[in-house]
Amino acid sequence: MFCAALVVVATFIVLTVGKDSACRLLPTDSSWPAQDVWNAFNQSVDGRLIQTVPLGRPCHDPNYDEAKCSAIRDNWHSMEFHEASSSSIMDPGFLNKSCDPFDPRETPCRVGAYVQYAVNVSSVDHVIKTVQFVKEHNIRFVVRNTGHDFLGRSTGAGAVAVWVHHLRDVEWIPEFKSPLHTGPAFKAHAGALSFDIALAADSKGLVVVTGGTPNVGFTGGFVQGGGQSATMSSYGLGADQTLEFEVVTTQGKFVRASHTENQDLYWALSGGGAGTYAVVWSVTVKAHQDLPVTTASLNFTLDENTQETFYQAIDAYQASTPSLADAKIWSTAQYSSAFFNLFPIFAVNKTSAEISALLQPLLDSLDRLGVKYTSSVQSYDKYLDGYNTLDNLINVPIGVITFGSRLLPQSVFAQGETLRRTQETIRGILEGGGLVADFIMKPTLDVAGNPQNAVLPAWRDVNKHVIVALPLTDGESSAQLSDQKKKITTEFMPALKKLTPGSGSYDNEGDPSEPDFKEAFYGANYDRLLEIKDKWDPDQILYGAVNVGGDRWHQTEEGRLCRNEEYVDLLHDTFTSRFRYQASNSEL
């Protein structure tokens, strides 16, 4: 009798709590914590709680300040401007016009889709206390560093963030020893930027695989999401370099994950998607001996060529992809229907003569077409000297495009009909008003040292990572932004998918509206990653719309994060079965 009563009561509690907590709270809810609760929480994290004031506030009444607003607008597309903010992000598409500095001054400035609070964490205990607080009060949780995020993971309406930006220590380990690697390594803490690691490595005559853009956070999306780099064709992806993680779990534990300890978590964190399994406190990665590098460039425009000749020149570039990739270079090209800029070709341990010879067949093709172009080749004694010249990567503007991406395998560049389809697909995107940025690389398993990790398998056969984009206009309406995003998702991306069945996308630079994100971003790894997610984050505290497990949730029009009904039903069934089992086995 008592067991039966226990089952009924327990089931009622689970069902009731499940329904009440199906959505995260917003500040407008009556159950939102009172100010004294926030004050107490602030004291518990040593006064490091920051209430969000959007950067665009001086551009709106009643706080309008013309001089400040002008400065904000002038710097809005600079990464550095947003990097130091505890709340801002570099993709306006996820802010829902909350406090847009380009909107009319009479438009209200709202916190809206920005995080409500951020904790400027300086200790593991700060992270643990923040996780405990959001769980106790059913508040959305976010992990953020620089806001260099194009999937919306670094923000969220009503959220509390752990802001790791000031945890920038980098430690040199002269002789790291593990089954995976014996030799030099670096331990980077959660806020370290790619350039922090590059400088530390350079001081020791070493190189670490870091992000192409210097202010990309190293331990977040870069390492956890795969991590493309100028050195990836020589050493592999960022995720291929990992040796050990220190993390805070959403159960409030500080643990290590490596090839020999918590191996499942280590596997998932190495390329299985950022902000999904645990809060990364640090990552230790391999270091490589510094080597000389050579860079090269190639530029031409429509101004001095006919439109057809211009497109034929781009066709010739596409045809050159396999030979460039096989040479283990990394390159990036940006082009439209009116300009083409290939810079850099970045080659590790290759001479100017070798790169000139590599480029010559492409230049010969352009000469035969009568294309007017400029090109150059330059060598440097070490990696950092070459990297510091890459102004188009170092000072890339943000918030000016919306985009998606696809990984193109070597097979689509095979001579004949296959290559022609590839050329026609790219031309169609350009003729449709699209912009293209593509990256030639070849991070094979052999190059990477045959790591065991959660990197999307499509990376191992890639020759080119292609980003397709449309321009954004300051102050455009939500409807206009939506139309641009829709064109990416429904026109440009399907064309690339048709060309590359079975391939995928780099999630850090993918389409945030990707309808088949499980296959595109995770491929055959998804089911195992979901099991690991449920083991290490059983309460589903960590969320991203296209993260592993992201389809269990949805955002309402007001930005509220809610569990999908079918997942709530699954939770009810799971917990009910668990209580019944425990009750039936109780000794009373």
Phi, psi and omega in degrees: 000312182295322179298317180297318179296321179299317179299315181298312182296314182297317179297319179298317180297314181298314181296318182293311180297320180301318181290317183294328185257019181294338178237145173286153182286156169240159181301340179280352181281146180294335181270003174300138184305139177289165185300324180294331176292317177296321179298317179295319178297318179302318178297323182292337178252028173062037175072025186257014178278130181243123175275133187290130167238109184305143181301329183278006185304319180293356179264009184224146174293149003270014184253019186298132177222110188301316182294314180295319181296319179299319179294321179297313180297321181296330185254002189300329183264013177265131178301317184300328181296321182271334187305321185274002182273143177279356185224334187285156174229166188265007177234107184293346182296341182259005184261352175053039178056033186298316179204063186284120182294346181264356174283160178305146185300333180282350176292129182299142173267117181242149171296318170047245185277355173290158172298147181284321179219157171224143176255117180283081191289142175229002179212160176300323181299324177298319179294314181299314181295325178292316178299316180297321182294313182293327178291318180296324186253007176058050181249144179298144185238139182223143170251128183218152176235273183263346188082009175283083191209128183242019176237005177078016183280342186265012180211177178164135181300131177074009187275156167249129182252145161269120183258111189261009193302330184266006176269071192253015179295140175232123184249133176273133177242101186301324184219083175281137181234123176201169176299339182270332190197132170236115183153193184293148179207167176228140176254116182252131178276171198301332183265358184299138176266162179304321182290330175301316181292317182299318179294316180298317180294318181301324181294343179250010181072030185233171177227140172240143177291110183234173183295153179294329178259130191295331182263020169289130174299133188281315190276349184270244184301328183298296182291315185286338182260003181123292172089090174275150189206159177295342181254010188292332179284349178258327187233351183102181180287167176302319181293338179286350185265351191290141177242326183197143173242147163247130185222159168253122180278164179284359170265006175081026180250144175258116186225163173255150176225127182206188179296340183242354184221125184048056188299326181295318179293318177301316180299314183292319181293336181271071174106359184270011177109139185276155173060041188234321192249326180192169177270113183285125178266324177201160173221138175254131186229158177295153170239151183235155179296134178294144181222159176293156178227157174233137176243156179213161180219158176209128183222141169205161183226170177288334186307321185254013181218155173287162180300317181294318178296321178301312180294323177296326177295319177293323175302318179297321177298315179301319181296335182277354187305309183301318182293323178292316180296318180297336179280001177062038172265171169233137180213161173224136177233138174241131181205159179223198176281001184230344180215157176219126182224106176260101177194127002263157149273122187241113186238120180275130175060037174232147183272167176300321180296319180295318181287323176299317178294323179295321182280340190302319178301322177293317179296324177297320178297318179294322178297318180296328178282346183079023181283134174270125185214168170235147178212158179205158177221137182215137179250153180223152185287334182212166186304308188296326178298319178290318182297322183295348178270356188273069186299327182290343174263323184289323184245033181295130178287151180240160179073022183245354178218160166239145192205169169220177182208165179208143175269124181257117180286167182299330185299332184282355178253012178295138183302146178108215186298323181297312178298320180299319178296320178297314180298318180293323179296313179296318179298320179299322178294318178296317179293337177275011178090006183280157171251146179235135167235120179235156185231120176271133181196170177207073182274065183294166176299322180296315177300321184280353181087023178054055180287156172256103182207183186264018177302137177308124183304331182299338179299331189282350179240014187278144168248334185209131172260116187249123173258130175246135191219162171230145183286150173251153180242132179304132177083003180293156185285165176300324180295319179295317178298318179298320179297319179295315179297320181297322180295321176300311187288322188258347180241301186290312183295317177301326178296318179289324179294320178299326180286332190230059179299137179086356177272208182195199184224152172283112190297326181297337180233030182266178177282116180295346177257017180307114185291335180243055189295331181299313180286318185292318187262336187233336177058222184293348181279349194300311185299318178294320178298322179295321177298318180292320175304311183292331178288314188267341177228063187297335180269004177055048180285323181272131187219144167206141186303323179246020170283166173302127183084359184295334181284359175279354184232164170213158176255133177283175181300329180275000178094002180291136180266122184230144174290143173289147187302319183295329178284324175300317178299320179296318178298316179301314181297318181295311182292323179297315179298320181296316180295319180297318179296314181296320180294319182291341181254008180284142175262112185249000000 
